[in-house]
Amino acid sequence: MRCPWCAVYEDKVIETRVSKDGTEIRRRRECEGCARRYTTYERIEESMPLVIKSDGRREPFDRTKIERGLQASIAKRPVSRQKITALVLEVEREVGELGLSEIHSREIGERVLPRLKAVDHVAYVRFASIYRDFRDLEGFEKELDALRNEDTGRHSLPDLAKDPSGDVVAASDRDRPRN
């Protein structure tokens, strides 16, 4: 392995670990030339399809592009890096299992969206704005309306009212005697 800092090809492996799901091996290496350490990853190279970009160009599938897009969409959101890595891995596996020789980038984005929606709605709208190419506020409004009308399984807060003493209480507790 060539050192990323001094370009020497001699190194030694300090530590080797297999990922939890067993799909990759992480190796910590130390360069024999400059003594700096770096990490490499090994994973099975699957025959992934070429990605057809919106302008017609074709390029090899690159999971790091999905990861970078997701990192941008979750900026300042309470979403862990592990969730994003797992999401990217799911999409990569799904695309690989399709057995296609080519896939449109938009199709990949559409496979990311439902998974991201389950993780964080704000990140979902940010990501969708790029993949669905919102050109104006109407695109955002339509997407937000779809989210609002969707049953998320979450329940709203109870209706609040003021009791005779002026305290704010849940409407259901208003008539309940106080101790």
N, C-alpha and C positions, 0 to 999 in steps of 0.2 A: 504494500500500500504506500502511495506517495504522500509524504507529509504536506499538509496544506500551507505550512509556514515556510519551510526551507527546501521543499521539493526532494528531499532525500528519500530513497526507496526502502531504507532499512528501519524497521520498527519492531517493537515487541508488544505482545498482547498482555495487558495488565489484568483485565477482568473480562469474563464472558457471561452474558445472561440471556436466557430465552424469555421472550415476552409471555405474558399471562396466557394469551390465546395460542401460543406456539407458532405464530406465523413469521416471526423474525427473530434474529439474534443480534444483540447489542454487544459491541466489543469496545472496551477502552484500550487505547493504544498509546505507547510512548515512543516518540521518535528517537532513534539512536544518534541522529545528527545534532538536534537542538534541544533534546530532552523535554520538549513540550508535549502535552497530552491532547488527544482528540478522540472523538467517538465515531465509530462506523456502524452501519446497520446492514445486515444481510437478510434478504427475503427472496422467496422463490419468484423467479421472473415468469409471470404468466403472460400468455399471448393476449395482450390487451388491444382493443380496437384503436384505430386512428380516430382522432377527434376532428370533426368537420366544423370549422369555425364559421361565424356568421358571414364572413367575407369569402367563404369558399376554400380557404387554405386548409390543409390537413397537417396535423401534427400528432406526435405520439401522446397517448393518455399520460397525464402527469397528475398524480394525486396531490402533490404539493400545491398545485394551482387551486384546487378545491379548498384545501386547508387554508391558504392565504385569504381566499374570498370569505370563508367562514370567520376567520380571525378578525377581518375588518368588520363584518356584520355584528359580531358580539362585543366589539369594543365598548368598554365601560358597562358591560352587562354581567349579571351574576351567573355566568356559564363557565364551567371548568374546562380546562384544556383536554382533560381525559374524555369528556363528553364529545368534544369536537373530533378528537382522534378516532373515537369509536364510530361516530357518524360517518367520517370519511372512509373508514375501513368497510363499513356496511355498503356504502355506495360503490366503492371500488370492487368489492366482491360481487355485487349485483350486476354491475356493468360487465365484469369478466365472465360471469356465468351466462350472459346472454349469447355468447359465442359469435358475436358479430365481428366483421372485419373493420367496420366504420360505424361511428355514432355521432349525431349532431351534438354540439356543446349544449344547446338548449335542452335536449333530452336529459343530459346529465344534471343540469340545473334543476329540472323538474323532478328528478329523483331525490335531490337534496332537500327541496322545499318542504315536503310533508314531514320529514324527519326533524328539520329545523323548527317547524311550527310546533311540534310536540315539546321542543326544548325551551324556546323563548319566542314570544310573538313579536317583540320589537326587532330582534335579530332576523326573524322570518321576513318582516316587511322590508327591512334594509336589503336583504339578499334578493328578495323578489323584485325590488325596484331595479336591480341590475339585470337579472335574468329575464324579467318580463318587459324590460325597457320602458319604464314609465317615463313618458315625455312631459307630463304636466301633473297638476294636483288631482285631476280627475282619476288618473290611474291609481294614485295612492288612496283616494277616497273609496273607489270601488273595492280595493283590497281590504281596507279597514272595515267597510260595511260588511264584507263577506266574513271577516273575523268576528265582528260584533254579533252577527246573526247566527253564528255557529254555536252549538251547544258544547261548551268546553268542559262541562261537568262541575264547574266552579259555581258557587252560589253567592249571590250578592249579600251585602250587609243588611241586617234587619232595618225596617223603617224606624226612624228615630222621631221622638216627639218629646215635648217638654211636659213634665208633671206639674201639678199645682205649685210646688215650691220653686219651679224654674229650672230644676235639674233636667238634663237630657237623659232620656231612658229609651230603651227599645219599646216600640208601640205595644208589643205583646206583654211587656212588664208594667205598663202604665197603670193598669187597674189592680195590680197585685199589691197587697198590704205591705208596708215597710215595717221592719222591727226597730 
